[in-house]
Amino acid sequence: MRITQTETGSADTLLRDKEVAAQLRVSVPTVWRRVKDGTIPRPLKIGSLSRWQQSDISAVIEAAKAQRAA
């Protein structure tokens, strides 16, 4: 995992698709399907690498919680 700085200056972990899948308890192909349908934001591209910020995945989880409560 790599660390990047967010706009607020705090460290934000970069996650691979396998790590995102593990956090969401879904398969890697499902992660990519959710990117395609807009449920999960597109990853950052670093050369040929695709990485998601932990804060983006946390926001997806929080949005799902809010939608469930509504």
KOLROKE-631908 format. One record per residue (C-alpha): residue number from 1; x, y, z. Coordinates in nm, 2 decimals. Layout:
BEGIN
seq=NUM X=X Y=Y Z=Z
...
This chain:
BEGIN
seq=1 X=0.00 Y=0.00 Z=0.00
seq=2 X=0.11 Y=0.35 Z=-0.07
seq=3 X=0.03 Y=0.67 Z=0.11
seq=4 X=-0.07 Y=1.00 Z=-0.05
seq=5 X=-0.16 Y=1.33 Z=0.10
seq=6 X=-0.51 Y=1.46 Z=0.09
seq=7 X=-0.61 Y=1.82 Z=0.04
seq=8 X=-0.65 Y=1.85 Z=0.42
seq=9 X=-0.29 Y=1.73 Z=0.47
seq=10 X=-0.38 Y=1.39 Z=0.63
seq=11 X=-0.24 Y=1.06 Z=0.49
seq=12 X=-0.47 Y=0.86 Z=0.27
seq=13 X=-0.38 Y=0.50 Z=0.19
seq=14 X=-0.40 Y=0.38 Z=-0.18
seq=15 X=-0.57 Y=0.05 Z=-0.23
seq=16 X=-0.55 Y=-0.21 Z=-0.51
seq=17 X=-0.86 Y=-0.36 Z=-0.65
seq=18 X=-0.81 Y=-0.68 Z=-0.44
seq=19 X=-0.80 Y=-0.47 Z=-0.13
seq=20 X=-1.11 Y=-0.27 Z=-0.23
seq=21 X=-1.29 Y=-0.60 Z=-0.30
seq=22 X=-1.19 Y=-0.74 Z=0.05
seq=23 X=-1.32 Y=-0.43 Z=0.22
seq=24 X=-1.65 Y=-0.45 Z=0.04
seq=25 X=-1.67 Y=-0.83 Z=0.07
seq=26 X=-1.72 Y=-0.87 Z=-0.31
seq=27 X=-1.51 Y=-1.02 Z=-0.59
seq=28 X=-1.26 Y=-0.82 Z=-0.79
seq=29 X=-1.48 Y=-0.84 Z=-1.11
seq=30 X=-1.77 Y=-0.69 Z=-0.90
seq=31 X=-1.54 Y=-0.39 Z=-0.80
seq=32 X=-1.49 Y=-0.32 Z=-1.17
seq=33 X=-1.86 Y=-0.36 Z=-1.25
seq=34 X=-1.94 Y=-0.11 Z=-0.98
seq=35 X=-1.68 Y=0.13 Z=-1.13
seq=36 X=-1.84 Y=0.09 Z=-1.47
seq=37 X=-2.19 Y=0.16 Z=-1.32
seq=38 X=-2.07 Y=0.46 Z=-1.11
seq=39 X=-2.13 Y=0.30 Z=-0.77
seq=40 X=-1.75 Y=0.31 Z=-0.70
seq=41 X=-1.55 Y=0.61 Z=-0.82
seq=42 X=-1.29 Y=0.55 Z=-1.10
seq=43 X=-0.94 Y=0.48 Z=-0.96
seq=44 X=-0.64 Y=0.70 Z=-0.97
seq=45 X=-0.41 Y=0.59 Z=-1.26
seq=46 X=-0.04 Y=0.58 Z=-1.18
seq=47 X=0.12 Y=0.46 Z=-1.50
seq=48 X=-0.06 Y=0.13 Z=-1.57
seq=49 X=-0.16 Y=0.09 Z=-1.20
seq=50 X=-0.51 Y=0.15 Z=-1.07
seq=51 X=-0.54 Y=0.27 Z=-0.71
seq=52 X=-0.83 Y=0.39 Z=-0.50
seq=53 X=-0.80 Y=0.63 Z=-0.21
seq=54 X=-0.92 Y=0.48 Z=0.12
seq=55 X=-1.12 Y=0.79 Z=0.18
seq=56 X=-1.31 Y=0.73 Z=-0.15
seq=57 X=-1.40 Y=0.38 Z=-0.05
seq=58 X=-1.50 Y=0.49 Z=0.30
seq=59 X=-1.73 Y=0.75 Z=0.13
seq=60 X=-1.89 Y=0.47 Z=-0.08
seq=61 X=-1.96 Y=0.28 Z=0.24
seq=62 X=-2.10 Y=0.58 Z=0.42
seq=63 X=-2.33 Y=0.67 Z=0.12
seq=64 X=-2.46 Y=0.31 Z=0.13
seq=65 X=-2.53 Y=0.34 Z=0.50
seq=66 X=-2.71 Y=0.67 Z=0.44
seq=67 X=-2.92 Y=0.53 Z=0.16
seq=68 X=-3.02 Y=0.23 Z=0.37
seq=69 X=-3.13 Y=0.46 Z=0.66
seq=70 X=-3.34 Y=0.68 Z=0.42
